[in-house]
């Protein structure tokens, strides 16, 4: 091996000597057109100088929903990443409610964003788009350029995301520590105990609605508020043994016999819908819930007028800080494990990932994009997008980052930068100096327990056909009609399930089980 290297270096040395001799000899002669060779030398020097100029930043676009308030020109973290990687990030986005339609326009126009953060395989038309070559197949590039990501994402997760053996996106590992928070100060004001069952919670939120818990002598408080997906009152479904609310029919759950079924058919779902209907008819649930979108729900919570709200163990203190901007006396406490009539409680089922980053097959430098993604999962990159810049948004205390709350709000990273929604290590942290932190961190460990969906990326072949026949929001609209209607909710639910099955539901269940068996 050493002999070979010596020969290579010797050959290069001889070549350098020859080239030096040639260029030296050329300096004093005239070219055939009468020009002095100095002109040629000058041009060569100019070319070399031109080549030595700094490389232009690589500009690429990133699409992700709900980033409507992200300014690519002034954002602290984006500017830091641009400098580090000699890139120029361009943000494309849409509100949560319309992002699917907006993204479909990008695809049909042929102008697919360089990096797309979407719900990935098994959703939208992702599988078809991958087969059509809209997304880049990155299996080999991923193995070569993403060592940090590979530390956190198992081969099994990657395998589950492959389509016909090809990898068309990198899943964001995401373990849910979702729970609920309750206004502890309102409990104290009304001398109420912490509820542990649905019946006890009903009495508490009823008094939150009717008994002026904030003491302002105005009827302006909500016991419960929800957005149109019902995710924000998921504790009701958990208390009836259901692993997720009925927003869609394609969350495939075990049926107890080794096969999969739709989440709509879980035992207890009808009873849960009947309970939600009762909350609505008794005016304990916000009467506009079916019209409220994601941001409107957040705004209502932060107004300080909602008694029980969705949260996470690790994010509850941030939620509390946001409410305090409008209601300085707000104090939140964890409301977890509410049991139903038979003492039931199940944690919401999770996928183990949320959103997938895919690269356009037309992207000019996919390796540069992969290196950017991999950096987000490195210790250095995670620290940047989680806490910001030391001395600007956080300081170190006892070897741990401590957020400057005001600076973090100024730069929009009080709960981490939005790029954490692209990729982030599944770690638990609460960057706040608060005596409740140790207990909340311990509670957060439920995220590792599951349960997990058994087939999160499989998509029945007839899904598009059935969705077209039923309508894209058939399930959500039907549930809203049942809950807000005047009829018997149990009978209305049975009628809805019958219609869902007859218009393609049974066909989807058959196909998902065939896929499930084939991919075991």
Buried (B, 14 or more C-beta within 10 A) or exposed (E): EEEEEEEEEEEEEEEEEEEEEEEEEEEEEEEEEEEEBEEEEEEEEEEEEEEEEEEEEBEBBBBBBBBEEBEBEEBBBBEBBBEEBEBBBBBBBBBBBEBBEBBEEBBEEEEBBBBBBBBBBBBBBBBEBBBEEBBBBBEEBBEEBBEBBBEBBEEEBBEBBBBEEBBBBBBBBBBBBBBBBBBBBBBEBBEBEEBEBBEBBBEBBBBBBEEBBBEEEEEEBBBBBBBBBBBBBBBBBBBBBBBBBBBBBBBBBBBEEEEBBBBBBBEBBBBBBBBBBBBBBEEBBBEEBBEBBBBBBBEBBBBBBBBBBBBBBBBBBBBBBBBBEEBEEBBBBBBBBBBBEEEBBBBBBBBBBBBBBBBBBBBEBBEBBBBBBBBBBBEEBBBBBBBBBEEBBBEEEEEEBBBBBEBBBEBBBBBBBBBBBBBBBBEBBBBBEEEBBEEBBEBBEBBEEBEEBBBBBBBBEBBBEBBEEBEEBBBBBBBBEBBBEEEEBBEBBEEBBEEBBEBBBEBBBEBBBEBBEEEE
